[in-house]
Amino acid sequence: MSDLVDRVVVYLDDATTPLCTEQAPVELNVDTRQLDDGEHVLRVEAWDHRGQKGVKRVTFVVRNGPAITVRGLATGDVVEGPIALVVHAFGGARDENWEPSQAETPAPVPTWAWVVLIGVIAWAMYYTVAFWYPEKSVADSPTYRLSRANVTAIDSSDA
């Protein structure tokens, strides 16, 4: 099938000078370290033996630089007066001694997590108090009998 293609021309972004002009199949190495971070377009043009042209555009994103996060301001926010920002820039995932904690953006524990935790603890306390039946060796101990006697005395005085 590639015998029918006369030539292939590959461009990067809006360049007028091609990266390569060859006959198909084309093998091409692009060093993204030479490109700015952000969106880029690889444009491939091919002509067949009749002179008809086909074009394929491949959009890709280069992210060689450090990742950047900004807390306190988002795209499209309307702000007024002083604002507090926290900016993190982290990279180096290819470094030999890189630690994942270097890429973490500190954030508070969400409210829903606290509510769930308190609910689980409250349920566990209720379940323990309402359904705890000690084994015989514990129930026969002097300490447990003494505490049960005090509870029984309090219950009978309420009646």
LOLO-919055 format. One record per residue: residue in one letter; y, z, x of N, C-alpha, C in turn. Coordinates in Angstrom, 1 decimal. Each point is the difference from the previous one (the first is absolute). Layout:
N
+------+--------+--------+--------+--------+--------+--------+--------+--------+--------+
| rest |    n.Y |    n.Z |    n.X |   ca.Y |   ca.Z |   ca.X |    c.Y |    c.Z |    c.X |
+------+--------+--------+--------+--------+--------+--------+--------+--------+--------+
|    A |      Y |      Z |      X |      Y |      Z |      X |      Y |      Z |      X |
...
+------+--------+--------+--------+--------+--------+--------+--------+--------+--------+
***
This chain:
159
+------+--------+--------+--------+--------+--------+--------+--------+--------+--------+
| rest |    n.Y |    n.Z |    n.X |   ca.Y |   ca.Z |   ca.X |    c.Y |    c.Z |    c.X |
+------+--------+--------+--------+--------+--------+--------+--------+--------+--------+
|    M |   -1.2 |    0.0 |    0.8 |    1.2 |    0.0 |   -0.8 |    1.2 |    0.0 |    0.9 |
|    S |    0.0 |    0.7 |    1.1 |    1.2 |    0.1 |    0.9 |    0.2 |   -1.4 |    0.7 |
|    D |   -1.0 |   -0.9 |   -0.1 |    0.2 |   -1.3 |    0.6 |    1.1 |   -0.8 |   -0.8 |
|    L |    0.2 |    0.4 |   -1.3 |    1.0 |   -0.7 |   -0.8 |    1.4 |    0.4 |    0.3 |
|    V |    0.2 |    1.1 |    0.7 |    1.3 |    0.6 |    0.2 |    0.6 |   -0.5 |    1.3 |
|    D |    1.1 |   -0.7 |    0.0 |    0.6 |   -0.5 |    1.2 |    0.6 |    1.1 |    0.9 |
|    R |    0.8 |    0.9 |   -0.7 |    0.6 |    1.1 |    0.8 |    0.4 |    1.2 |   -0.8 |
|    V |    0.1 |    1.1 |    0.6 |    0.4 |    1.3 |   -0.6 |    1.2 |    0.5 |    0.8 |
|    V |    1.0 |    0.5 |   -0.7 |    1.2 |    0.5 |    0.7 |    0.2 |    1.4 |   -0.6 |
|    V |    0.2 |    1.0 |    0.8 |    0.1 |    1.4 |   -0.4 |    1.4 |    0.5 |    0.4 |
|    Y |    0.7 |    0.6 |   -1.0 |    1.3 |    0.6 |    0.3 |    0.0 |    1.5 |   -0.4 |
|    L |    0.9 |    0.7 |    0.6 |    0.2 |    1.4 |   -0.3 |    1.4 |    0.2 |   -0.6 |
|    D |    0.0 |    0.6 |   -1.1 |    1.3 |    0.3 |   -0.7 |    0.7 |   -1.3 |   -0.3 |
|    D |    1.3 |   -0.1 |    0.3 |    0.8 |   -1.2 |   -0.3 |    0.2 |   -0.8 |    1.3 |
|    A |   -0.8 |    0.2 |    1.0 |    0.2 |   -0.7 |    1.3 |   -0.2 |   -1.5 |   -0.2 |
|    T |    0.8 |   -0.8 |    0.7 |   -0.1 |   -1.5 |    0.0 |   -1.0 |   -0.4 |    1.1 |
|    T |   -0.2 |    0.8 |    1.0 |   -0.9 |   -0.3 |    1.1 |   -1.4 |    0.6 |   -0.4 |
|    P |   -1.0 |   -0.9 |    0.0 |   -1.3 |    0.5 |   -0.4 |   -0.7 |    0.9 |    1.0 |
|    L |   -0.8 |    0.9 |   -0.4 |   -0.9 |    0.8 |    0.9 |   -1.0 |   -0.9 |    0.7 |
|    C |   -0.5 |   -0.9 |   -0.8 |   -1.0 |   -1.0 |    0.6 |   -0.1 |   -1.2 |   -0.9 |
|    T |   -0.3 |   -1.1 |    0.6 |   -0.3 |   -1.3 |   -0.7 |   -1.3 |   -0.5 |    0.6 |
|    E |   -1.0 |    0.1 |   -0.8 |   -1.4 |   -0.4 |    0.5 |   -0.8 |   -0.7 |   -1.1 |
|    Q |   -1.1 |   -0.4 |    0.3 |   -1.0 |   -0.5 |   -1.0 |   -0.9 |    1.1 |   -0.4 |
|    A |   -0.3 |    0.0 |   -1.3 |   -0.9 |    1.1 |   -0.6 |   -1.4 |    0.0 |    0.6 |
|    P |   -0.6 |    1.0 |    0.1 |    0.4 |    1.4 |   -0.3 |    0.9 |    0.6 |    1.1 |
|    V |    0.9 |    0.8 |   -0.3 |    1.0 |    0.6 |    0.9 |   -0.3 |    1.4 |    0.2 |
|    E |   -0.1 |    0.5 |    1.2 |   -0.1 |    1.4 |    0.4 |    1.3 |    0.4 |    0.6 |
|    L |    0.6 |    1.1 |   -0.5 |    1.3 |    0.4 |    0.4 |    0.1 |    1.5 |    0.1 |
|    N |    0.6 |    0.5 |    1.1 |    0.2 |    1.4 |    0.2 |    1.5 |    0.3 |   -0.2 |
|    V |    0.4 |    0.9 |   -0.9 |    1.4 |    0.4 |   -0.1 |    0.1 |    1.4 |    0.4 |
|    D |    0.9 |    0.3 |    0.9 |    0.2 |    1.4 |    0.5 |    1.1 |    0.6 |   -0.9 |
|    T |   -0.4 |    0.8 |   -0.9 |    0.9 |    0.6 |   -0.9 |    0.9 |    1.0 |    0.6 |
|    R |   -0.3 |    0.4 |    1.3 |    0.9 |    1.0 |    0.7 |    1.3 |   -0.7 |    0.3 |
|    Q |    0.0 |   -1.3 |    0.0 |    1.3 |   -0.8 |    0.3 |    0.8 |   -0.2 |   -1.3 |
|    L |   -0.5 |    0.4 |   -1.1 |    0.7 |   -0.2 |   -1.3 |    0.6 |    1.3 |   -0.5 |
|    D |    1.1 |   -0.1 |   -0.7 |    0.7 |    1.2 |   -0.6 |   -0.9 |    0.5 |   -1.1 |
|    D |    0.0 |    1.3 |   -0.2 |   -0.7 |    0.6 |   -1.1 |    0.6 |   -0.6 |   -1.3 |
|    G |   -0.9 |   -0.2 |   -1.0 |    0.4 |   -0.5 |   -1.3 |   -0.8 |   -1.2 |   -0.4 |
|    E |    0.5 |   -0.7 |   -1.1 |   -0.8 |   -1.1 |   -0.5 |    0.3 |   -1.3 |    0.8 |
|    H |   -1.1 |   -0.7 |    0.1 |    0.1 |   -1.3 |    0.7 |   -0.9 |   -1.0 |   -0.8 |
|    V |    0.3 |   -1.3 |    0.3 |   -0.8 |   -1.1 |   -0.7 |   -0.5 |   -0.9 |    1.1 |
|    L |   -1.3 |   -0.3 |   -0.1 |   -0.7 |   -1.0 |    0.8 |   -0.1 |   -1.2 |   -0.9 |
|    R |    0.6 |   -1.1 |    0.5 |    0.0 |   -1.3 |   -0.8 |   -0.9 |   -1.0 |    0.7 |
|    V |   -1.0 |   -0.5 |   -0.7 |   -0.9 |   -1.0 |    0.6 |    0.2 |   -1.3 |   -0.7 |
|    E |    0.3 |   -1.0 |    0.7 |    0.1 |   -1.4 |   -0.6 |   -1.1 |   -0.8 |    0.6 |
|    A |   -0.7 |   -0.8 |   -0.9 |   -1.0 |   -0.9 |    0.5 |    0.1 |   -1.4 |   -0.7 |
|    W |   -0.3 |   -1.0 |    0.8 |    0.0 |   -1.4 |   -0.5 |   -1.4 |   -0.6 |    0.1 |
|    D |   -0.3 |   -0.7 |   -1.0 |   -1.3 |   -0.7 |    0.0 |    0.2 |   -1.4 |    0.6 |
|    H |   -1.1 |   -0.7 |    0.1 |    0.0 |   -1.4 |    0.6 |    0.9 |   -1.0 |   -0.9 |
|    R |    0.2 |    0.4 |   -1.2 |    0.9 |   -0.9 |   -0.9 |    1.4 |    0.4 |    0.1 |
|    G |    0.3 |    1.1 |    0.7 |    1.4 |    0.4 |    0.2 |    0.5 |    1.0 |   -1.1 |
|    Q |   -0.9 |    0.5 |   -0.8 |    0.4 |    1.0 |   -1.0 |    0.0 |    1.3 |    0.6 |
|    K |    1.1 |    0.8 |   -0.4 |    0.2 |    1.3 |    0.6 |   -0.4 |    1.1 |   -0.9 |
|    G |   -0.6 |    1.0 |    0.6 |   -0.3 |    1.3 |   -0.7 |    0.7 |    1.1 |    0.7 |
|    V |    0.4 |    1.0 |   -0.8 |    0.7 |    1.2 |    0.6 |   -0.6 |    1.2 |   -0.5 |
|    K |   -0.2 |    1.0 |    0.9 |   -0.5 |    1.3 |   -0.4 |    0.9 |    1.0 |    0.6 |
|    R |    0.5 |    1.0 |   -0.8 |    0.8 |    1.1 |    0.5 |   -0.8 |    1.3 |   -0.1 |
|    V |   -0.1 |    0.7 |    1.1 |   -0.7 |    1.3 |    0.0 |    1.1 |    1.1 |    0.4 |
|    T |    0.2 |    0.9 |   -0.9 |    1.0 |    1.0 |    0.2 |   -0.8 |    1.3 |    0.5 |
|    F |    0.6 |    0.6 |    1.0 |   -0.6 |    1.2 |    0.6 |    1.1 |    0.9 |    0.5 |
|    V |   -0.4 |    1.3 |    0.2 |    1.0 |    1.0 |    0.4 |   -0.4 |    0.6 |    1.3 |
|    V |    0.9 |    0.0 |    0.9 |   -0.2 |    0.6 |    1.4 |    0.5 |    1.4 |    0.0 |
|    R |   -0.8 |    0.9 |    0.5 |    0.4 |    1.4 |    0.1 |   -0.5 |    0.5 |    1.4 |
|    N |    0.7 |   -0.4 |    1.0 |   -0.3 |    0.5 |    1.4 |    0.7 |    1.3 |    0.3 |
|    G |    1.2 |    0.1 |   -0.5 |    0.9 |    1.2 |    0.3 |   -0.5 |    1.2 |   -0.7 |
|    P |    0.7 |    1.1 |    0.2 |   -0.4 |    1.3 |   -0.6 |    0.2 |   -0.1 |   -1.5 |
|    A |   -0.8 |    0.7 |   -0.7 |    0.1 |    0.1 |   -1.5 |    1.2 |    0.9 |   -0.2 |
|    I |    0.8 |   -0.2 |   -1.1 |    1.1 |    0.8 |   -0.3 |    0.0 |    0.4 |   -1.4 |
|    T |    0.2 |    1.3 |   -0.2 |    0.1 |    0.6 |   -1.4 |    1.3 |    0.7 |   -0.1 |
|    V |    0.5 |   -0.1 |   -1.2 |    1.3 |    0.7 |   -0.3 |   -0.2 |    0.8 |   -1.3 |
|    R |    0.2 |    1.3 |    0.1 |    0.0 |    0.8 |   -1.1 |    1.4 |    0.4 |   -0.4 |
|    G |    0.3 |    0.0 |   -1.3 |    1.3 |    0.4 |   -0.4 |    0.9 |   -1.2 |   -0.5 |
|    L |   -0.5 |   -1.2 |    0.2 |    0.7 |   -1.2 |   -0.4 |   -1.0 |   -1.1 |   -0.1 |
|    A |    0.0 |   -0.7 |   -1.2 |   -0.9 |   -1.1 |   -0.2 |    0.8 |   -1.3 |   -0.4 |
|    T |   -0.6 |   -1.1 |    0.1 |    0.6 |   -1.3 |   -0.3 |    0.5 |    0.0 |   -1.4 |
|    G |    1.3 |   -0.3 |   -0.2 |    0.5 |    0.0 |   -1.4 |    0.6 |    1.3 |   -0.5 |
|    D |   -0.1 |    1.1 |    0.8 |    0.6 |    1.2 |   -0.4 |    1.5 |   -0.1 |   -0.1 |
|    V |    0.6 |    0.7 |   -1.0 |    1.4 |    0.2 |   -0.1 |    0.3 |    1.4 |    0.4 |
|    V |    0.9 |    0.1 |    1.0 |    0.2 |    1.4 |    0.6 |    1.5 |    0.3 |    0.0 |
|    E |    0.3 |    1.2 |    0.1 |    1.4 |    0.5 |    0.0 |    0.1 |    1.2 |    0.9 |
|    G |    1.0 |    0.1 |    0.8 |    0.1 |    1.2 |    0.8 |   -1.0 |    0.0 |    1.2 |
|    P |    0.0 |    1.2 |    0.7 |   -0.9 |    0.1 |    1.1 |   -1.5 |    0.0 |   -0.5 |
|    I |   -0.9 |   -0.6 |    0.8 |   -1.4 |    0.0 |   -0.3 |   -0.8 |    0.4 |    1.2 |
|    A |   -1.0 |    0.7 |   -0.2 |   -0.9 |    0.4 |    1.2 |   -1.1 |   -1.0 |    0.1 |
|    L |   -0.2 |   -0.5 |    1.2 |   -1.1 |   -1.0 |    0.3 |   -0.9 |    0.5 |    1.0 |
|    V |   -1.3 |   -0.3 |   -0.1 |   -0.9 |    0.2 |    1.1 |   -0.6 |   -1.3 |    0.4 |
|    V |    0.1 |   -0.4 |    1.2 |   -0.4 |   -1.3 |    0.5 |   -1.1 |    0.2 |    1.0 |
|    H |   -1.2 |   -0.6 |   -0.2 |   -1.1 |    0.1 |    1.0 |   -0.3 |   -1.4 |    0.5 |
|    A |   -0.1 |   -0.2 |    1.3 |   -0.5 |   -1.2 |    0.6 |   -1.2 |    0.3 |    0.9 |
|    F |   -1.1 |   -0.5 |   -0.4 |   -1.2 |    0.3 |    0.8 |   -0.8 |   -1.3 |    0.3 |
|    G |   -0.6 |    0.0 |    1.1 |   -0.8 |   -1.1 |    0.4 |   -1.0 |    0.4 |    1.0 |
|    G |   -0.5 |   -0.9 |    0.8 |   -0.9 |    0.4 |    1.0 |   -1.5 |    0.1 |   -0.4 |
|    A |   -0.4 |   -0.5 |   -1.1 |   -1.4 |    0.1 |   -0.4 |   -0.9 |   -0.6 |    0.9 |
|    R |    0.5 |   -0.9 |    0.9 |   -0.9 |   -0.6 |    1.0 |    0.0 |    0.7 |    1.3 |
|    D |    0.8 |    1.1 |    0.1 |    0.1 |    0.8 |    1.2 |   -1.4 |    0.7 |    0.2 |
|    E |   -0.3 |    0.3 |    1.2 |   -1.3 |    0.7 |    0.3 |   -0.1 |    1.4 |   -0.6 |
|    N |    1.1 |    0.8 |    0.1 |    0.0 |    1.4 |   -0.4 |    0.7 |    0.2 |   -1.3 |
|    W |    0.0 |   -1.0 |   -0.9 |    0.8 |    0.1 |   -1.2 |   -0.7 |    1.0 |   -1.0 |
|    E |    0.8 |    0.8 |   -0.7 |   -0.5 |    1.0 |   -0.9 |    0.5 |   -0.5 |   -1.4 |
|    P |   -0.9 |    0.1 |   -1.0 |    0.4 |   -0.4 |   -1.4 |    1.2 |    0.9 |   -0.5 |
|    S |    0.1 |    1.2 |    0.4 |    1.1 |    0.9 |   -0.4 |    1.3 |   -0.6 |    0.3 |
|    Q |    0.1 |   -0.8 |    1.1 |    1.3 |   -0.6 |    0.3 |    0.5 |   -1.0 |   -1.0 |
|    A |   -0.9 |   -0.5 |   -0.9 |    0.4 |   -0.9 |   -1.0 |    0.2 |    0.6 |   -1.4 |
|    E |   -0.1 |    1.3 |   -0.1 |    0.2 |    0.7 |   -1.2 |    1.4 |    0.3 |   -0.3 |
|    T |    0.4 |   -0.3 |   -1.2 |    1.4 |    0.3 |   -0.5 |   -0.1 |    1.3 |   -0.8 |
|    P |    0.6 |    1.1 |    0.5 |   -0.1 |    1.3 |   -0.7 |    0.5 |   -0.2 |   -1.5 |
|    A |   -0.8 |    0.6 |   -0.9 |    0.4 |    0.0 |   -1.4 |   -0.5 |    1.3 |   -0.6 |
|    P |    0.7 |    0.6 |   -0.9 |   -0.4 |    1.2 |   -0.7 |   -1.2 |   -0.2 |   -0.8 |
|    V |   -0.8 |    1.1 |   -0.3 |   -1.1 |   -0.1 |   -0.9 |    0.5 |   -0.3 |   -1.4 |
|    P |   -0.5 |   -1.0 |   -0.7 |    0.5 |   -0.3 |   -1.3 |   -0.3 |    1.1 |   -1.0 |
|    T |    0.9 |    0.1 |   -1.0 |    0.0 |    1.1 |   -1.0 |   -1.4 |    0.0 |   -0.8 |
|    W |   -0.5 |   -1.2 |   -0.3 |   -1.2 |   -0.1 |   -0.8 |   -1.2 |    0.7 |    0.8 |
|    A |    0.1 |   -0.1 |    1.3 |   -1.1 |    0.6 |    0.9 |    0.1 |    1.5 |   -0.2 |
|    W |    1.2 |    0.5 |    0.1 |    0.1 |    1.5 |   -0.2 |   -0.5 |    0.4 |   -1.4 |
|    V |    0.4 |   -0.7 |   -1.0 |   -0.5 |    0.3 |   -1.4 |   -1.5 |    0.0 |   -0.1 |
|    V |   -0.6 |   -1.0 |    0.6 |   -1.5 |   -0.1 |    0.0 |   -0.6 |    1.2 |    0.8 |
|    L |    0.6 |    0.3 |    1.1 |   -0.6 |    1.1 |    0.8 |    0.2 |    1.4 |   -0.7 |
|    I |    1.1 |    0.2 |   -0.6 |    0.2 |    1.3 |   -0.8 |   -1.0 |    0.0 |   -1.2 |
|    G |   -0.2 |   -1.1 |   -0.6 |   -0.9 |   -0.1 |   -1.2 |   -1.5 |    0.3 |    0.5 |
|    V |   -0.4 |   -0.6 |    1.1 |   -1.3 |    0.3 |    0.5 |   -0.2 |    1.4 |    0.4 |
|    I |    1.0 |    0.6 |    0.6 |   -0.1 |    1.4 |    0.4 |   -0.1 |    0.9 |   -1.2 |
|    A |    0.9 |   -0.3 |   -1.0 |    0.0 |    0.8 |   -1.3 |   -1.4 |   -0.1 |   -0.7 |
|    W |   -0.5 |   -1.2 |   -0.1 |   -1.3 |   -0.2 |   -0.6 |   -1.1 |    0.8 |    0.7 |
|    A |    0.0 |    0.0 |    1.4 |   -1.0 |    0.7 |    0.8 |    0.1 |    1.5 |   -0.2 |
|    M |    1.2 |    0.5 |   -0.1 |    0.2 |    1.4 |   -0.2 |   -0.5 |    0.4 |   -1.4 |
|    Y |    0.3 |   -0.8 |   -1.1 |   -0.5 |    0.3 |   -1.3 |   -1.5 |    0.0 |   -0.1 |
|    Y |   -0.6 |   -1.1 |    0.6 |   -1.4 |   -0.2 |    0.0 |   -0.7 |    1.2 |    0.7 |
|    T |    0.6 |    0.4 |    1.1 |   -0.6 |    1.2 |    0.7 |    0.0 |    1.2 |   -0.8 |
|    V |    1.1 |    0.3 |   -0.6 |    0.2 |    1.3 |   -0.8 |   -0.9 |   -0.1 |   -1.2 |
|    A |    0.1 |   -1.1 |   -0.7 |   -0.7 |   -0.1 |   -1.3 |   -1.5 |   -0.1 |    0.0 |
|    F |   -0.5 |   -0.7 |    1.1 |   -1.4 |   -0.3 |    0.0 |   -0.8 |    0.6 |    1.2 |
|    W |    0.6 |    1.0 |    0.7 |   -0.6 |    0.5 |    1.1 |   -1.0 |    1.1 |   -0.4 |
|    Y |   -1.2 |   -0.3 |    0.3 |   -1.1 |    1.0 |   -0.3 |   -0.6 |    0.3 |    1.3 |
|    P |    0.2 |    1.2 |    0.6 |   -0.5 |    0.3 |    1.3 |   -1.5 |    0.1 |    0.0 |
|    E |   -0.6 |   -0.3 |    1.1 |   -1.5 |    0.2 |    0.1 |   -0.3 |    1.5 |   -0.1 |
|    K |   -1.2 |    0.3 |   -0.2 |   -0.4 |    1.4 |   -0.3 |    0.3 |    1.0 |    1.1 |
|    S |   -0.1 |   -0.5 |    1.3 |    0.3 |    0.9 |    1.1 |    1.5 |    0.4 |    0.0 |
|    V |    0.8 |   -0.9 |   -0.4 |    1.5 |    0.3 |    0.0 |    0.3 |    0.9 |   -1.2 |
|    A |   -0.6 |   -0.4 |   -1.2 |    0.3 |    0.7 |   -1.2 |   -0.5 |    1.5 |    0.1 |
|    D |   -1.0 |    0.3 |    0.8 |   -0.5 |    1.3 |    0.1 |    0.7 |    0.8 |    1.1 |
|    S |    1.0 |   -0.6 |    0.7 |    0.7 |    0.7 |    1.0 |    0.9 |    1.0 |   -0.6 |
|    P |    0.3 |    1.1 |    0.7 |    0.9 |    1.1 |   -0.6 |    1.4 |   -0.6 |   -0.2 |
|    T |    0.5 |   -0.8 |    0.9 |    1.4 |   -0.6 |   -0.2 |    0.1 |   -0.8 |   -1.3 |
|    Y |   -1.0 |   -0.9 |   -0.2 |    0.1 |   -0.8 |   -1.2 |   -0.1 |    0.8 |   -1.3 |
|    R |   -1.0 |    1.0 |    0.0 |   -0.2 |    0.9 |   -1.1 |    1.3 |    0.7 |   -0.3 |
|    L |    0.7 |    0.5 |    1.0 |    1.2 |    0.8 |   -0.2 |    1.1 |   -0.9 |   -0.6 |
|    S |    0.1 |   -1.2 |    0.5 |    1.1 |   -0.9 |   -0.5 |   -0.4 |   -0.4 |   -1.5 |
|    R |   -1.2 |   -0.2 |   -0.3 |   -0.4 |   -0.3 |   -1.4 |    0.2 |    1.2 |   -0.9 |
|    A |   -0.2 |    1.2 |    0.5 |    0.2 |    1.2 |   -0.8 |    1.5 |    0.1 |   -0.3 |
|    N |    0.9 |   -0.3 |    0.9 |    1.4 |    0.1 |   -0.2 |    0.5 |   -1.1 |   -1.1 |
|    V |   -0.6 |   -1.2 |    0.1 |    0.3 |   -1.0 |   -1.0 |   -0.4 |    0.4 |   -1.4 |
|    T |   -1.2 |    0.6 |    0.0 |   -0.6 |    0.4 |   -1.3 |    0.9 |    1.1 |   -0.6 |
|    A |    0.4 |    0.9 |    0.8 |    0.8 |    1.1 |   -0.4 |    1.4 |   -0.5 |   -0.6 |
|    I |    0.6 |   -0.9 |    0.7 |    1.2 |   -0.6 |   -0.5 |   -0.2 |   -0.7 |   -1.3 |
|    D |   -1.1 |   -0.8 |   -0.1 |   -0.3 |   -0.7 |   -1.2 |   -0.2 |    0.9 |   -1.2 |
|    S |   -0.7 |    1.1 |    0.2 |   -0.2 |    1.0 |   -1.1 |    1.2 |    0.7 |   -0.4 |
|    S |    1.0 |    0.2 |    0.9 |    1.2 |    0.7 |   -0.3 |    1.0 |   -0.8 |   -0.8 |
|    D |   -0.2 |   -1.4 |    0.1 |    0.8 |   -0.9 |   -0.8 |   -0.4 |    0.0 |   -1.5 |
|    A |   -1.3 |    0.3 |   -0.3 |   -0.5 |   -0.1 |   -1.3 |    0.4 |    1.1 |   -0.9 |
+------+--------+--------+--------+--------+--------+--------+--------+--------+--------+
***
